[in-house]
């Protein structure tokens, strides 16, 4: 399709300066020990010692950001978006959420330390001691009003954009031709969605992937999704599993080669990431977003392909591994999809499909505000959403619905996104798909040499949840709960 041509034309139109911006860093500054007892200082030392081993082994996990001055906490945008609650119980829930993120990340990091690492045998005991200290520090924080206020001031997630790269790349000037190219790309993608799926030509063969459908609806599916003490949609595990299966999208892929087969990422014997097409998988996570003044449950599905193949010797967008992210924002009860939005795993090609009748503001007022790409509204009805996926580029170029019980040619399993953070490593042990910088090693794209003035680190490279910048001439993050709020009414 012509979207690739538009992006390439944009890149060629730029005056290229072949220097790169400085690498972003999601790890917080080393914290000074908090004033207090020797036991507290000892706890800080134990946490620092464990972090030093993790950093030395190169297995730090970047999905959640560390909280400055609080080495026992990590935060994501979903938690950071909540105002620090004034009620003690709600504040405890908020802070405990950050403790849970740190605990999960440390377990993954320690599990990913190579078996032959010099401290591999001792790190388990170090983790136990550090976790015990972390729990003590959390309890002390919750009992201290001044400490709670310091935490409220410290909680923030760093931007996925690099201000220095924008400064060196003369962003105010560079953004002008980029904006022209983005407008052309948006026009191409909107035109693609004006073609009905039935009328779209097939270049290979259509292969349909869908999740296993529950045998029958249960009360868990039809009951309203409850809110927790922080006002977030909080389904129980059974309800969430049903919602993921019931709403899981069908991918209708125009398979033009092995690169168009949905599969499961794996580490190959050569230490490079590959895809197992015998295990079609949708990696899910659940979060929330603000739409129409309400906090809504969001179901996020990640699908992976082995590569985006080159369409010629100058294809700057080609490379190893390609990913498609599909997010469904449900209505207040969790029964219906109100908004669908899609992005590639590089953060590129963000598209939004609201329910019919929603008021869409394509770009709120202000300089350098990139328009929201809204190719069309959601198809009417209640059937499962079917996304037509173009071969090679893996762009979503069509949208329709089908009856929930339709049997796909290939069923994909649903697995927790956290599994990608600890994949089996050849020779033993595990390793995250993502590097300490939140990027997937080996998936760099040549486009990064042209797009760096926009401040997106290694544009085109696959990346971890929490690191998806979804605009070039603006600043937007896919995991920001307020991402859609300014655009949909």
C-alpha positions in Angstrom: 0.0 0.0 0.0 1.1 3.6 -0.3 1.6 4.2 3.4 5.2 3.0 3.2 5.8 5.3 0.2 4.6 8.3 2.3 6.9 7.5 5.2 9.8 7.0 2.9 9.1 10.2 1.1 8.9 12.0 4.4 12.3 10.6 5.4 14.0 11.5 2.1 12.6 15.1 2.4 14.5 15.6 5.7 17.9 17.1 5.9 19.7 14.2 7.4 22.2 14.7 10.2 23.7 11.3 11.1 24.0 11.6 14.8 21.9 10.0 17.4 20.2 11.4 20.4 21.2 10.3 23.9 19.7 7.1 25.1 16.8 7.4 27.4 17.0 6.0 30.9 14.0 4.8 32.9 16.1 3.9 36.0 15.8 6.5 38.7 18.8 8.2 40.3 20.4 6.3 43.2 18.6 7.3 46.3 20.2 8.8 49.3 19.5 6.8 52.4 16.5 8.2 54.3 17.3 9.7 57.6 16.5 7.3 60.5 17.7 4.2 62.1 20.7 2.0 61.2 18.3 -0.8 60.3 16.7 1.5 57.7 20.1 2.4 56.2 21.0 -1.3 56.2 17.8 -2.0 54.2 18.8 0.7 51.7 22.2 -1.0 51.3 20.6 -4.4 50.7 18.3 -3.1 48.1 21.2 -1.2 46.4 23.3 -4.4 46.5 20.6 -6.4 44.8 20.1 -3.7 42.2 23.9 -3.6 41.5 23.9 -7.4 40.8 20.9 -7.0 38.5 22.4 -4.1 36.6 25.7 -5.9 36.3 24.0 -8.9 34.8 22.2 -6.7 32.3 18.8 -8.0 33.2 17.0 -4.9 34.6 13.4 -4.7 33.7 12.1 -1.4 32.4 8.3 -1.9 32.2 7.7 0.2 35.4 9.8 3.2 36.3 11.7 3.4 39.6 10.5 6.0 42.1 13.2 8.5 43.1 14.2 8.1 46.8 12.1 4.9 47.1 14.1 2.0 45.8 11.4 -0.5 47.0 8.7 1.0 44.7 8.1 1.2 40.9 5.3 3.0 39.1 3.6 2.9 35.7 1.5 5.6 34.1 -1.8 3.9 35.2 -0.8 4.4 38.8 1.0 7.7 38.3 -2.2 9.1 36.7 -4.1 8.7 39.9 -4.0 11.6 42.4 -2.4 10.5 45.6 -5.4 9.7 47.7 -6.0 11.5 51.0 -7.7 8.6 52.8 -5.3 6.3 54.5 -6.8 3.1 53.1 -6.8 4.4 49.6 -3.2 5.7 49.9 -2.1 2.3 51.2 -3.7 0.7 48.1 -1.9 3.2 45.8 1.5 2.7 47.5 1.0 -1.1 47.7 0.4 -1.1 43.9 3.8 0.4 43.4 5.3 -2.1 45.9 3.7 -4.9 43.8 5.2 -3.6 40.6 8.6 -3.6 42.2 8.2 -7.0 43.7 7.2 -8.5 40.3 10.0 -6.8 38.5 12.6 -7.9 41.0 11.4 -11.5 40.8 11.7 -11.4 37.0 15.1 -9.7 37.1 16.6 -12.2 39.6 15.1 -15.1 37.6 16.8 -13.8 34.4 20.3 -13.7 35.9 22.3 -16.2 33.9 23.0 -19.5 35.8 26.8 -19.0 35.2 26.8 -15.5 36.8 29.3 -15.3 39.6 26.6 -14.4 42.1 23.8 -16.6 40.7 23.9 -18.9 43.8 23.7 -16.1 46.3 21.2 -13.8 44.6 18.2 -15.8 45.9 19.0 -15.1 49.5 19.8 -11.5 48.6 16.4 -11.2 47.1 14.7 -12.6 50.2 16.5 -10.1 52.4 15.8 -7.2 50.1 12.1 -8.0 49.9 11.9 -8.2 53.7 13.5 -4.8 53.9 11.2 -3.4 51.3 8.1 -4.5 53.2 9.5 -2.9 56.4 10.1 0.4 54.5 6.6 0.4 53.0 5.1 0.0 56.5 7.2 2.8 57.8 6.2 5.0 54.9 2.5 4.4 55.4 2.8 5.3 59.1 4.6 8.6 58.4 2.6 11.6 57.0 5.7 13.5 55.9 7.0 10.3 54.1 3.7 10.0 52.3 3.9 13.6 51.1 7.4 13.0 49.8 6.2 9.9 47.9 3.4 11.9 46.3 5.9 14.4 45.1 8.3 11.7 43.8 5.9 9.7 41.7 6.3 10.3 38.0 7.1 8.2 34.9 9.8 9.6 32.6 8.8 10.6 29.1 9.6 8.2 26.3 10.8 11.2 24.3 14.3 12.6 24.4 14.4 16.4 24.8 18.1 16.5 24.0 17.6 14.8 20.6 14.8 17.3 19.8 17.1 20.1 20.7 20.0 18.9 18.6 17.6 18.0 15.8 16.1 21.5 15.7 12.7 20.0 16.4 10.6 23.2 15.9 11.9 23.3 12.3 12.2 19.6 11.6 8.6 19.0 12.8 7.2 21.0 9.9 8.2 18.6 7.1 7.5 15.7 9.4 4.0 17.0 9.9 3.4 17.1 6.1 4.5 13.5 5.8 2.3 12.5 8.7 -0.7 14.1 7.1 -0.1 12.1 3.9 0.3 8.9 5.8 -2.9 9.5 7.6 -4.7 10.2 4.3 -3.4 6.9 2.9 -4.5 4.9 5.9 -8.0 6.5 5.9 -8.3 5.7 2.2 -7.5 2.0 3.0 -10.4 1.8 5.4 -12.8 3.2 2.8 -12.4 -0.1 0.9 -14.9 -2.7 2.2 -13.1 -5.9 3.4 -15.0 -8.0 0.9 -13.7 -5.8 -2.0 -10.1 -5.7 -0.9 -7.8 -7.8 -3.1 -6.0 -10.8 -1.5 -2.3 -11.0 -2.3 -1.7 -14.4 -0.6 -4.4 -16.3 1.3 -6.6 -15.1 4.2 -5.9 -16.9 7.5 -8.1 -16.1 10.4 -6.9 -16.2 14.0 -9.3 -16.0 17.0 -9.2 -17.0 20.7 -11.0 -20.1 22.0 -14.5 -19.0 22.7 -16.1 -20.0 26.1 -18.6 -22.8 25.8 -21.4 -20.6 27.2 -21.7 -17.1 28.7 -21.6 -17.0 32.5 -22.7 -14.5 35.1 -19.1 -13.3 35.2 -19.4 -11.9 31.7 -22.7 -10.1 32.2 -22.1 -8.6 35.7 -20.9 -5.0 35.8 -17.1 -4.6 36.3 -16.6 -3.3 39.9 -14.4 -0.4 40.8 -11.7 -0.7 43.5 -11.0 1.8 46.3 -9.0 4.0 43.8 -11.9 4.1 41.3 -10.2 1.7 38.8 -12.1 -1.0 37.0 -11.1 -4.2 38.9 -12.6 -7.4 37.6 -11.8 -10.6 39.5 -9.6 -13.1 37.6 -12.5 -15.3 36.4 -14.3 -12.3 35.0 -11.2 -11.0 33.4 -10.5 -14.3 31.7 -14.0 -14.4 30.3 -13.8 -10.8 29.1 -10.5 -11.5 27.4 -11.9 -14.5 25.5 -15.2 -13.0 24.6 -13.8 -9.7 23.3 -10.5 -11.1 21.9 -10.3 -9.9 18.3 -10.1 -12.0 15.2 -7.1 -11.3 13.0 -7.8 -11.9 9.3 -4.2 -11.9 7.9 -3.4 -11.8 4.2 -0.6 -14.4 4.5 1.9 -13.7 1.7 4.8 -15.6 3.4 6.1 -17.0 6.7 6.6 -13.5 8.0 2.8 -13.1 8.1 2.1 -15.9 10.6 1.2 -15.0 14.2 3.4 -16.8 16.6 5.2 -16.7 20.0 8.5 -14.9 20.5 11.4 -17.1 21.4 15.2 -16.9 21.8 16.9 -18.9 19.1 20.2 -20.7 19.4 22.1 -17.8 17.9 20.9 -15.5 20.7 18.6 -13.6 18.3 14.8 -13.3 18.8 12.6 -15.5 16.6 9.0 -16.5 16.3 7.4 -19.9 16.8 4.5 -20.0 14.3 3.3 -23.3 15.7 2.2 -21.4 18.9 -0.1 -18.5 17.8 -0.4 -16.4 20.9 -2.1 -13.2 22.0 -0.2 -11.7 25.0 -2.7 -9.8 27.1 -2.6 -7.2 29.8 -5.5 -5.3 31.5 -5.4 -1.6 32.4 -7.7 1.4 32.4 -8.3 4.6 30.5 -10.4 7.7 30.8 -13.1 8.1 28.2 -16.1 10.4 28.4 -15.2 11.4 32.0 -15.2 7.8 33.2 -12.5 5.2 34.0 -13.0 2.3 31.7 -11.5 -1.2 31.6 -9.0 -1.7 28.7 -8.0 -5.1 27.4 -4.7 -5.1 25.5 -3.6 -7.8 23.1 -0.1 -8.1 21.6 0.5 -10.2 18.5 3.9 -10.9 17.0 5.3 -11.7 13.5 8.8 -12.8 12.6 9.7 -9.8 10.6 8.6 -6.9 8.4 10.2 -7.9 5.1 11.9 -5.4 2.9 10.1 -4.3 -0.2 13.2 -3.0 -1.8 16.8 -2.1 -1.1 15.9 1.2 0.4 13.1 0.0 2.7 13.9 1.8 5.9 11.0 0.2 7.8 12.0 -3.5 7.4 13.6 -5.6 10.1 13.4 -8.5 12.4 10.3 -9.0 14.4 7.1 -7.0 14.0 4.3 -6.6 16.5 0.7 -5.5 16.5 -1.0 -4.1 19.6 -4.8 -4.1 19.8 -6.6 -2.3 22.7 -10.3 -2.5 23.5 -11.8 0.1 25.8 -15.0 -1.4 27.2 -18.2 0.4 28.2 -18.9 1.0 31.9 -20.3 -2.5 32.4 -17.7 -4.3 30.3 -20.2 -5.7 27.9 -19.4 -3.7 24.8 -16.4 -2.3 23.1 -16.6 1.5 23.0 -13.2 2.3 21.5 -10.7 0.2 19.5 -7.2 1.6 19.1 -4.3 -0.1 17.4 -0.5 0.5 17.2 2.5 -1.4 16.1 4.9 -2.6 18.7 7.2 0.2 17.8 4.5 2.7 18.7 4.0 3.5 15.1 0.7 3.9 13.1 -1.6 4.6 16.1 -5.2 4.5 14.9 -8.4 5.0 16.8 -11.9 3.6 16.0 -14.6 5.0 18.4 -18.1 3.9 18.7 -20.5 5.3 16.1 -21.7 8.7 17.2 -18.8 9.7 19.3 -17.5 13.2 18.8 -13.9 13.2 17.7 -11.5 16.1 18.2 -8.6 15.3 15.8 -6.2 17.7 17.4 -6.8 19.9 20.5 -5.6 23.5 20.1 -1.8 24.2 20.4 1.4 24.2 18.4 2.8 20.9 17.2 -0.3 18.9 18.1 -0.4 15.9 15.8 -3.9 14.9 14.7 -5.4 11.7 15.9 -5.8 9.2 13.1 -9.4 8.1 13.1 -10.0 6.1 9.9 -13.6 5.2 10.7 -16.0 4.3 13.5 -16.5 0.9 14.9 -18.9 -1.4 12.9 -22.3 -1.6 14.4 -23.5 -4.7 16.2 -22.2 -6.9 19.0 -20.2 -9.6 17.2 -16.5 -10.2 17.6 -14.3 -7.5 15.9 -12.4 -8.8 12.8 -9.3 -6.9 11.9 -8.0 -7.3 8.3 -4.2 -7.3 8.4 -2.2 -6.5 5.3 0.6 -9.0 4.4 4.1 -7.7 4.9 3.4 -4.4 6.5 0.9 -5.8 9.1 -1.2 -2.7 8.8 -4.8 -3.0 9.9 -6.6 -2.0 6.7 -10.2 -3.2 7.4 -12.7 -3.8 10.1 -15.9 -5.8 10.4 -17.7 -8.0 12.9 -18.6 -11.7 12.9 -20.7 -14.0 15.1 -19.0 -14.9 18.4 -19.1 -18.6 17.7 -17.4 -18.5 14.3 -14.6 -21.1 14.2 -11.3 -19.7 13.1 -8.8 -21.5 10.9 -6.2 -21.0 13.7 -7.0 -20.4 17.3 -4.5 -18.3 19.3 -3.9 -18.9 23.0 -4.1 -16.1 25.5 -1.0 -15.7 27.7 -0.1 -13.0 30.3 2.2 -10.3 28.8 4.5 -10.9 31.7 5.7 -14.1 30.1 7.6 -12.0 27.5 9.7 -10.8 30.3 11.1 -14.3 31.1 11.5 -16.4 27.9 13.5 -19.6 27.9 17.1 -19.0 26.9 19.1 -21.5 24.9 21.4 -23.4 27.3 19.3 -22.8 30.4 17.7 -20.0 32.3 15.4 -17.2 31.0 15.8 -13.8 29.5 13.4 -11.0 28.8 12.4 -10.2 25.3 13.2 -6.6 26.2 16.4 -5.0 27.1 17.1 -2.7 30.1 16.1 0.2 27.9 12.7 -1.3 27.1 13.7 -2.0 23.5 13.8 -5.5 21.9 17.5 -6.1 20.9 18.1 -6.9 17.3 14.9 -5.2 16.0 16.4 -1.8 15.0 15.2 -0.2 11.9 17.2 2.1 9.5 14.5 4.7 9.8 16.0 5.7 13.2 18.8 7.6 11.5 16.2 9.9 9.9 13.6 10.2 12.6 15.8 10.9 15.6 15.1 14.7 15.6 11.5 13.9 16.7 12.9 12.6 20.0 11.7 9.0 19.8 14.6 6.8 20.7 15.4 4.3 17.9 12.2 4.9 16.0 10.8 1.8 14.5 12.4 -0.6 17.0 10.1 -3.0 18.9 9.6 -2.0 22.5 8.1 -2.9 25.9 4.8 -1.7 27.3 5.3 1.6 28.9 7.7 2.8 26.2 5.4 3.4 23.2 5.6 6.9 22.0 2.7 7.2 19.5 3.2 10.6 17.9 6.2 12.3 16.2 5.2 16.0 16.1 3.5 15.8 19.5 4.1 13.9 22.8 1.7 11.0 23.5 2.2 7.7 25.2 0.1 4.6 24.5 -0.1 3.6 28.1 -1.3 7.0 29.3 -4.8 6.5 30.7 -5.7 10.1 29.5 -4.4 9.5 26.0 -7.9 9.4 24.4 -9.7 11.8 26.7 -8.9 15.0 24.9 -9.9 13.5 21.5 -13.2 11.7 22.3 -16.3 13.3 23.7 
